[in-house]
């Protein structure tokens, strides 16, 4: 064999090994991507077309088009807000009866002397319905006939992060899709130029527990269904503005070129995550026009700004409530507003009042604004935290509590002016018409025309759903 033949043979061997290895690697990668695509089911379709949801046709008649979840992060005390307990006031400073607490899960008060702490603020009847609401919520009180108070909520987890996980995903196991992601998967978004699931946060009034982005994650659903956090001040989305010297036409050319490359990859592997990249590039491009217009509240009349008591863009909960209405008008399916400031282990009398003052007017303004625009009947408002607080004192505050707490609902399909369920006379445990978080989720889906047992997603050999293996529609609160 001459030198040329040796070189040629060596080159052929190297080429074969290199290309063979690449080929085997490509086969392996293709196999993994195809497996993910198979797991994704219908969600693996190309995102070049607008996602219309998998619940087609709907399982029932829809009553609402969107949800605005006002999440009072930290655990607001039901005893200072929505659950009137005169007996607890009578027992202020007395030992908590052991019959309530023996063998029960208590957070930081475990093994300590337990004494009753009276409600720190007065309650009064409001509206024609006469619902009892605390004096620290004067603006919400004016809407007593529009809201349904649930005083019998229960959850599974006694610490903040896992309790938020239950409230968002229906289970304490991390990695499951959030309720907003389930809705997008099931129904799609009505907006072409904004995400279908938007999160806004504000802070103030008490200890501010952190909120993890996984609370609005899509879990094992394709990532195009996850929530998008908008910042409350400055640019709501980083880099949404074009850099100096970059024109819209120039960006369009870049996006088109990237999309062509992504499309080639999608044709080869049919990977839902590549499809997500394609759709999100397009959405990001459209958001360069839609987001600045969304955030510019200069077109709002003075009486609306006065209603919310904000000029917008100041990072407050009230400003976020105004943005929530603007997002709702633009077709956003699920809007989540977190206010971090309800964790009152001490100083609950002043702390609850300060925090309530930061959210009370914005909440009431949102209800009133939607009502005036004819949008409340097609919107579900959910107000409440991840759990409540103990009737027992923790110094001058209250500890975490999961056996009974309060939330309120308002909007389409909900009976206003009613109180559903009750805790015992000291506010310790839900004893009448108990409502678990899974029941809340089942009811929300029902209002969208979805049977919660039929909205499922197959993952790792099992059909999962938002309500896990539980959940019942709370029919008494439906109009």
PLY file of the C-alpha trace (Angstrom):
ply
format ascii 1.0
element vertex 479
property float x
property float y
property float z
element edge 478
property int vertex1
property int vertex2
end_header
0.00 0.00 0.00
1.53 3.33 -1.08
1.50 6.46 1.01
-1.62 7.89 -0.70
-3.57 4.69 -0.10
-2.51 4.66 3.58
-3.63 8.26 4.04
-6.89 7.59 2.21
-7.66 4.49 4.31
-6.78 6.32 7.53
-8.98 9.24 6.54
-11.84 6.91 5.69
-11.54 5.18 9.06
-11.50 8.51 10.88
-14.43 9.77 8.81
-16.41 6.61 9.48
-15.77 6.77 13.24
-16.50 10.45 13.44
-19.65 10.31 11.32
-20.75 7.08 12.97
-20.41 8.61 16.40
-22.25 11.72 15.31
-24.90 9.58 13.69
-25.35 7.47 16.80
-25.46 10.64 18.92
-28.05 12.14 16.61
-30.09 8.97 16.81
-29.92 9.06 20.60
-30.83 12.75 20.70
-33.62 12.22 18.24
-34.92 9.36 20.33
-34.95 11.49 23.48
-36.63 14.39 21.73
-39.19 12.12 20.10
-39.93 10.61 23.51
-40.51 14.08 24.92
-42.69 14.89 21.94
-44.73 11.74 22.48
-45.10 12.62 26.18
-46.26 16.08 25.15
-49.15 14.60 23.19
-51.14 17.29 21.44
-48.88 19.94 22.98
-46.11 18.74 20.64
-47.81 20.37 17.68
-45.97 23.16 15.98
-46.40 26.47 17.76
-46.24 28.35 14.48
-50.05 28.36 14.75
-51.84 29.77 17.77
-52.42 27.23 20.51
-56.16 26.69 20.92
-56.12 24.26 23.85
-56.88 20.57 24.20
-60.39 20.93 25.65
-62.30 21.06 22.39
-65.24 21.09 22.71
-65.67 22.31 26.26
-67.06 19.85 28.78
-69.73 22.28 29.95
-71.05 25.81 29.54
-68.35 28.39 30.41
-69.19 31.19 32.81
-65.84 33.04 32.75
-62.98 33.85 30.37
-60.19 34.70 32.79
-58.92 34.53 36.39
-57.30 37.27 38.46
-55.69 35.69 41.52
-54.90 38.23 44.24
-52.45 36.22 46.32
-51.91 37.62 49.81
-48.53 35.98 50.35
-47.45 35.23 53.89
-50.75 33.98 55.28
-53.25 36.71 56.23
-55.06 36.09 59.50
-58.68 35.15 58.91
-59.32 36.34 62.47
-58.36 39.92 61.59
-59.99 40.02 58.14
-62.97 37.82 57.20
-63.85 35.40 60.04
-65.71 37.02 62.94
-65.06 35.21 66.25
-66.64 36.92 69.30
-66.00 33.85 71.50
-62.27 34.15 70.86
-62.49 37.76 72.05
-64.12 36.59 75.28
-61.27 34.13 75.90
-58.44 36.57 75.28
-55.41 35.60 77.37
-56.96 32.35 78.61
-55.38 28.94 77.90
-56.38 27.46 74.57
-58.53 24.38 75.34
-56.40 21.26 74.82
-59.32 19.58 73.06
-58.64 21.81 70.06
-54.89 21.38 69.76
-53.88 18.00 71.22
-52.10 15.91 68.60
-52.53 18.61 65.94
-49.82 20.05 63.72
-48.60 23.43 64.95
-45.70 25.29 63.37
-43.49 27.30 65.74
-45.79 27.01 68.77
-45.25 23.27 69.19
-44.58 22.43 72.85
-45.23 25.98 74.06
-47.93 27.37 76.33
-50.93 28.15 74.16
-53.10 31.13 75.03
-55.99 32.64 73.10
-55.44 35.96 71.34
-58.56 38.04 70.71
-59.23 39.41 67.22
-57.29 42.65 67.07
-59.82 44.61 65.03
-63.57 45.04 65.14
-65.96 43.39 62.68
-69.19 44.91 61.37
-72.01 43.76 59.05
-71.89 45.20 55.54
-74.22 45.45 52.58
-77.72 44.06 52.27
-76.22 40.63 52.93
-74.85 41.72 56.30
-71.57 39.90 55.80
-69.17 40.38 58.72
-65.90 41.98 57.59
-63.08 43.57 59.57
-62.71 47.32 59.88
-59.21 47.10 58.34
-60.86 46.34 54.96
-63.22 49.32 54.52
-63.05 49.40 50.70
-63.59 45.67 50.23
-66.44 45.91 52.76
-68.33 48.14 50.35
-68.45 45.20 47.96
-69.86 42.76 50.53
-72.77 41.98 48.20
-70.42 41.21 45.30
-68.17 38.73 47.09
-68.51 35.20 48.41
-66.50 34.68 51.60
-65.28 31.14 52.23
-64.47 30.71 55.93
-63.75 26.98 55.81
-60.58 26.71 53.70
-58.02 24.01 54.49
-54.64 23.12 53.03
-51.92 20.49 53.53
-48.69 22.38 54.22
-47.84 24.56 57.20
-44.76 26.36 55.81
-44.85 29.10 53.20
-43.14 27.67 50.14
-44.84 24.24 50.14
-48.17 25.89 50.98
-47.77 28.18 47.96
-47.00 25.08 45.93
-50.28 23.48 47.05
-52.21 26.66 46.26
-50.67 26.90 42.81
-50.36 23.28 41.72
-52.80 21.30 43.88
-50.03 19.25 45.50
-47.03 19.84 47.74
-44.77 17.96 45.30
-42.58 20.44 43.43
-42.36 20.20 39.68
-46.07 20.00 38.87
-47.73 22.53 36.54
-49.30 25.63 38.06
-53.02 26.28 37.69
-52.38 29.06 35.17
-50.33 26.64 33.06
-53.12 24.07 33.19
-55.57 26.68 31.95
-53.35 27.69 29.02
-52.84 24.02 28.13
-56.56 23.37 28.29
-57.94 26.53 26.69
-55.12 28.50 25.08
-54.75 32.25 25.29
-57.02 34.94 23.87
-54.09 37.33 23.40
-51.88 37.41 20.32
-49.28 39.87 21.57
-49.05 39.21 25.32
-48.35 36.04 27.33
-51.47 34.14 28.36
-50.25 33.96 31.97
-48.74 37.03 33.65
-47.44 37.47 37.21
-46.92 40.76 39.06
-45.53 41.22 42.57
-45.56 43.93 45.22
-44.34 44.07 48.80
-44.98 45.88 52.08
-46.55 45.78 55.53
-44.83 42.86 57.22
-42.25 40.13 56.94
-41.84 39.46 53.21
-41.35 35.79 52.49
-39.66 35.14 49.12
-41.71 33.84 46.21
-40.04 31.27 43.93
-40.58 31.46 40.17
-41.44 27.75 40.19
-44.84 28.76 41.61
-45.86 29.84 38.10
-43.86 27.22 36.21
-45.33 24.82 33.67
-43.82 21.75 35.35
-43.89 18.79 32.97
-46.09 20.67 30.49
-44.21 22.31 27.59
-42.61 25.53 28.76
-44.76 27.73 26.53
-47.48 27.35 29.17
-45.51 28.81 32.08
-46.24 32.20 33.59
-44.24 35.29 32.70
-43.30 37.67 35.49
-43.66 41.36 34.64
-41.72 43.81 36.76
-43.89 46.44 38.40
-41.47 49.31 37.81
-39.28 50.25 34.87
-39.28 47.94 31.86
-41.81 45.21 32.76
-39.83 42.71 30.69
-36.05 43.02 30.48
-34.70 43.86 27.01
-38.19 44.38 25.60
-36.99 47.77 24.34
-34.81 47.89 21.24
-31.16 48.90 21.79
-30.10 52.26 20.44
-29.49 52.10 16.69
-31.46 48.89 16.17
-34.53 49.32 13.97
-37.70 47.27 14.03
-37.02 46.08 10.47
-33.51 44.99 11.49
-34.88 43.02 14.42
-37.50 41.44 12.18
-34.73 40.16 9.91
-32.83 38.66 12.86
-35.96 37.03 14.27
-36.86 35.62 10.85
-33.38 34.14 10.40
-33.44 32.56 13.88
-36.93 31.23 13.23
-35.78 29.56 10.02
-33.01 27.78 11.93
-35.45 26.77 14.66
-37.89 25.50 12.03
-35.19 23.30 10.51
-34.52 21.84 13.95
-38.23 21.37 14.58
-38.70 19.52 11.28
-35.85 17.18 12.21
-36.85 16.40 15.80
-40.46 17.62 16.28
-39.45 18.75 19.78
-42.12 20.78 21.64
-39.40 22.91 23.23
-38.13 23.96 19.78
-41.72 24.78 18.88
-41.90 26.82 22.08
-38.78 28.77 21.09
-40.35 29.57 17.72
-43.58 30.86 19.26
-41.80 32.78 22.03
-39.48 34.58 19.60
-42.53 35.72 17.70
-44.35 36.69 20.89
-41.31 38.61 22.18
-41.16 40.54 18.92
-44.84 41.47 19.14
-44.44 42.40 22.81
-42.08 45.19 21.84
-45.17 47.06 20.71
-47.82 45.68 23.07
-45.96 45.95 26.40
-45.09 49.68 26.27
-48.71 50.40 25.32
-49.91 48.20 28.18
-47.77 49.99 30.75
-48.61 53.51 29.57
-51.53 54.47 31.80
-51.66 58.06 30.53
-54.81 57.12 28.60
-56.63 56.26 31.83
-59.15 58.94 32.90
-58.56 60.74 36.19
-61.53 59.13 37.92
-60.06 55.66 37.27
-56.63 56.64 38.59
-58.35 58.15 41.63
-60.38 54.96 42.08
-57.18 52.92 42.37
-55.28 55.78 44.08
-52.29 55.39 41.77
-50.85 56.97 38.65
-49.54 53.55 37.65
-45.98 52.30 37.33
-45.08 52.84 41.00
-44.69 49.15 41.92
-47.62 49.20 44.34
-50.33 46.58 44.63
-52.88 49.19 43.50
-50.86 49.89 40.34
-50.68 46.15 39.69
-54.46 45.90 40.07
-54.84 48.57 37.40
-52.45 46.63 35.17
-54.46 43.48 35.86
-57.54 45.14 34.42
-55.55 46.28 31.38
-54.14 42.77 30.92
-57.65 41.32 31.20
-58.88 43.69 28.48
-56.10 42.44 26.21
-57.03 38.78 26.50
-54.60 37.49 29.14
-56.13 34.29 30.50
-54.54 34.04 33.97
-53.28 37.04 35.95
-51.61 36.55 39.31
-50.82 39.40 41.69
-48.67 38.57 44.71
-48.46 40.98 47.63
-45.72 39.91 50.02
-46.31 41.29 53.50
-48.83 39.17 55.45
-46.47 37.11 57.65
-47.25 38.57 61.08
-45.60 36.40 63.74
-45.44 39.51 65.93
-47.18 42.88 66.07
-50.21 41.60 64.21
-52.53 44.40 65.32
-50.58 47.16 63.57
-49.02 44.87 60.96
-52.32 43.52 59.63
-53.74 47.02 59.45
-50.75 48.38 57.52
-50.73 45.49 55.05
-54.49 45.59 54.59
-54.25 49.30 53.83
-51.82 48.51 50.99
-54.17 46.07 49.26
-57.70 47.08 50.28
-58.37 49.98 47.91
-56.69 48.35 44.91
-58.74 45.19 45.37
-62.01 47.08 45.69
-61.12 49.32 42.74
-60.46 46.28 40.55
-63.88 44.82 41.41
-65.59 48.16 40.76
-63.68 48.85 37.54
-64.44 45.43 36.07
-68.06 45.78 37.12
-68.44 49.18 35.44
-66.97 47.80 32.21
-69.20 44.72 32.18
-66.17 42.48 32.67
-66.76 41.20 36.20
-69.33 38.67 34.98
-66.67 37.03 32.78
-63.84 37.21 35.33
-63.16 35.15 38.45
-61.37 37.06 41.22
-59.73 34.96 43.94
-58.45 36.78 47.06
-56.53 35.07 49.84
-53.27 33.60 51.06
-51.59 30.21 51.26
-52.94 29.56 54.80
-54.27 31.42 57.85
-53.05 32.17 61.38
-53.56 30.51 64.76
-56.15 31.65 67.31
-53.31 31.19 69.81
-50.88 34.01 70.48
-47.29 33.97 69.33
-46.16 36.89 71.45
-48.08 39.75 69.88
-48.64 37.82 66.64
-49.99 34.54 65.30
-48.35 31.40 63.91
-49.06 29.61 60.60
-52.33 27.70 60.48
-53.80 25.21 57.98
-56.90 23.78 59.68
-59.14 26.73 58.85
-58.70 30.03 57.03
-60.57 32.44 54.76
-60.62 33.55 51.13
-63.16 35.35 49.01
-64.30 34.92 45.40
-66.11 37.34 43.12
-67.19 37.47 39.53
-68.77 35.24 36.92
-70.80 32.30 38.20
-70.22 33.19 41.88
-73.02 34.05 44.29
-72.19 37.39 45.85
-73.31 38.43 49.31
-72.87 35.04 50.95
-70.55 33.37 53.43
-69.81 29.71 52.83
-68.59 27.33 55.52
-67.45 28.07 59.04
-64.71 27.38 61.54
-65.41 26.47 65.17
-66.17 29.24 67.67
-62.46 29.96 68.25
-61.54 29.95 64.56
-59.25 26.92 64.89
-60.70 24.32 62.51
-63.15 24.33 59.60
-66.18 22.40 60.82
-68.91 23.24 58.29
-68.66 22.79 54.50
-64.90 22.31 54.46
-63.17 23.51 51.28
-59.78 22.13 50.30
-57.54 23.88 47.79
-58.32 21.03 45.35
-62.01 21.99 45.60
-61.14 25.59 44.78
-59.29 24.43 41.65
-62.13 22.12 40.61
-64.58 25.02 40.91
-62.35 27.36 38.92
-62.09 24.86 36.06
-65.85 24.22 36.21
-66.47 27.94 35.66
-64.38 27.71 32.48
-66.52 24.82 31.26
-63.88 22.20 32.13
-64.46 18.98 34.05
-61.43 18.86 36.35
-61.28 15.07 36.13
-60.99 15.18 32.33
-58.24 17.79 31.92
-55.29 15.41 32.16
-51.74 15.09 30.87
-49.87 11.82 30.58
-46.39 11.95 32.08
-44.12 9.08 33.09
-46.89 6.54 32.57
-49.55 8.31 34.62
-52.38 10.71 33.84
-51.95 13.83 35.98
-54.44 16.61 36.63
-54.53 19.90 38.56
-56.73 18.44 41.30
-54.49 15.36 41.62
-56.78 12.59 42.97
-59.24 14.83 44.82
-61.41 17.91 44.32
-65.13 18.62 44.21
-66.94 21.60 42.68
-68.26 23.91 45.45
-71.79 24.00 44.07
-73.46 26.04 46.89
-71.44 29.13 45.95
-72.38 29.01 42.26
-75.04 31.36 40.93
0 1
1 2
2 3
3 4
4 5
5 6
6 7
7 8
8 9
9 10
10 11
11 12
12 13
13 14
14 15
15 16
16 17
17 18
18 19
19 20
20 21
21 22
22 23
23 24
24 25
25 26
26 27
27 28
28 29
29 30
30 31
31 32
32 33
33 34
34 35
35 36
36 37
37 38
38 39
39 40
40 41
41 42
42 43
43 44
44 45
45 46
46 47
47 48
48 49
49 50
50 51
51 52
52 53
53 54
54 55
55 56
56 57
57 58
58 59
59 60
60 61
61 62
62 63
63 64
64 65
65 66
66 67
67 68
68 69
69 70
70 71
71 72
72 73
73 74
74 75
75 76
76 77
77 78
78 79
79 80
80 81
81 82
82 83
83 84
84 85
85 86
86 87
87 88
88 89
89 90
90 91
91 92
92 93
93 94
94 95
95 96
96 97
97 98
98 99
99 100
100 101
101 102
102 103
103 104
104 105
105 106
106 107
107 108
108 109
109 110
110 111
111 112
112 113
113 114
114 115
115 116
116 117
117 118
118 119
119 120
120 121
121 122
122 123
123 124
124 125
125 126
126 127
127 128
128 129
129 130
130 131
131 132
132 133
133 134
134 135
135 136
136 137
137 138
138 139
139 140
140 141
141 142
142 143
143 144
144 145
145 146
146 147
147 148
148 149
149 150
150 151
151 152
152 153
153 154
154 155
155 156
156 157
157 158
158 159
159 160
160 161
161 162
162 163
163 164
164 165
165 166
166 167
167 168
168 169
169 170
170 171
171 172
172 173
173 174
174 175
175 176
176 177
177 178
178 179
179 180
180 181
181 182
182 183
183 184
184 185
185 186
186 187
187 188
188 189
189 190
190 191
191 192
192 193
193 194
194 195
195 196
196 197
197 198
198 199
199 200
200 201
201 202
202 203
203 204
204 205
205 206
206 207
207 208
208 209
209 210
210 211
211 212
212 213
213 214
214 215
215 216
216 217
217 218
218 219
219 220
220 221
221 222
222 223
223 224
224 225
225 226
226 227
227 228
228 229
229 230
230 231
231 232
232 233
233 234
234 235
235 236
236 237
237 238
238 239
239 240
240 241
241 242
242 243
243 244
244 245
245 246
246 247
247 248
248 249
249 250
250 251
251 252
252 253
253 254
254 255
255 256
256 257
257 258
258 259
259 260
260 261
261 262
262 263
263 264
264 265
265 266
266 267
267 268
268 269
269 270
270 271
271 272
272 273
273 274
274 275
275 276
276 277
277 278
278 279
279 280
280 281
281 282
282 283
283 284
284 285
285 286
286 287
287 288
288 289
289 290
290 291
291 292
292 293
293 294
294 295
295 296
296 297
297 298
298 299
299 300
300 301
301 302
302 303
303 304
304 305
305 306
306 307
307 308
308 309
309 310
310 311
311 312
312 313
313 314
314 315
315 316
316 317
317 318
318 319
319 320
320 321
321 322
322 323
323 324
324 325
325 326
326 327
327 328
328 329
329 330
330 331
331 332
332 333
333 334
334 335
335 336
336 337
337 338
338 339
339 340
340 341
341 342
342 343
343 344
344 345
345 346
346 347
347 348
348 349
349 350
350 351
351 352
352 353
353 354
354 355
355 356
356 357
357 358
358 359
359 360
360 361
361 362
362 363
363 364
364 365
365 366
366 367
367 368
368 369
369 370
370 371
371 372
372 373
373 374
374 375
375 376
376 377
377 378
378 379
379 380
380 381
381 382
382 383
383 384
384 385
385 386
386 387
387 388
388 389
389 390
390 391
391 392
392 393
393 394
394 395
395 396
396 397
397 398
398 399
399 400
400 401
401 402
402 403
403 404
404 405
405 406
406 407
407 408
408 409
409 410
410 411
411 412
412 413
413 414
414 415
415 416
416 417
417 418
418 419
419 420
420 421
421 422
422 423
423 424
424 425
425 426
426 427
427 428
428 429
429 430
430 431
431 432
432 433
433 434
434 435
435 436
436 437
437 438
438 439
439 440
440 441
441 442
442 443
443 444
444 445
445 446
446 447
447 448
448 449
449 450
450 451
451 452
452 453
453 454
454 455
455 456
456 457
457 458
458 459
459 460
460 461
461 462
462 463
463 464
464 465
465 466
466 467
467 468
468 469
469 470
470 471
471 472
472 473
473 474
474 475
475 476
476 477
477 478
